[in-house]
């Protein structure tokens, strides 16, 4: 039987599968086993191995030590569009033409069978795992479309440990790489948004490690982002409580078992959001009044994967509010005193009506209180009655 006839016959793995498109050179596989092996059992094992490779969902091909293609499975046909009958038995880097627009060039398998070949630099990402070669990011052209490929090549050895060929598996990881790129872009966008926020903001992950520490947080606390990001064990609290490590609002988000609401002067929940309207802190050695708000960060499955907290220094606002309140109380006292003085002056003009205005005011206030009117309204009624 001629070599051409053998390759033609071996290109069909199973005559019972009429639409089979995979390919195998069976006779070559016999060389991988000792001659004394029982031929029938050997053939059975080889066909079993061929079935496994051919049914693999990963595109796989095999070359012998001379570089001739001996396997080209169905997934490889689907991936490249090159039929097994057109590939099996060919050498001279024929396999590469399916990936590089018809160009013949070495691939990972060729580095296995020929150690003198060194083409690692031709791959974007390339590394060795013992005697296995791996590329995690390789550009290829498949059916006229640019693709990003993952590839892995390993040696095939006989019972004496001699390399008889190499097997390479490839995967189209274009969609995965695009998704990873989109995820990186989304993370960068989120980081930019957080970093440019005028509110001091930080983010922790599920384990409590700091993921983000924005510029406003640096300005507020004096703690640099590079000194904070990546740290856990309540490192974020040291910026607010004189280096003391203690839970904060974000920690209650990622760990629902924590209950530290009593540690805040004013604390409430708004759904799954935690808010403190009046919290005392120490910032750069000065006592401050802080507002804080923490919310969960969830993944696509709705699982909490972290938390974000925003804080504001409301010391001046609080001080202004207290001063405004005092000013209002003083004005009320002054107004009440003025009205009372005018009422006394008016009553002194007529001794018969003396005390009448005060009694009217008291009666009106009593009626207001009975009606449940607000305190401010009752005060205004008293002033008007006088």
PyMOL commands that set and color helices and strands:
alter all, ss='L'
color gray80, all
select helices_A, chain A and resi 3-10+26-30+39-55+74-80+84-87+94-98+108-113+120-122+174-196+215-221+225-228+235-239+249-254+261-263+315-347+351-353+356-371+375-385
alter helices_A, ss='H'
color red, helices_A
select strands_A, chain A and resi 23-24+59-64+69-72+125-129+132-142+145-157+163-172+200-205+210-213+266-270+273-283+286-298+304-313
alter strands_A, ss='S'
color yellow, strands_A
deselect
rebuild
show_as cartoon
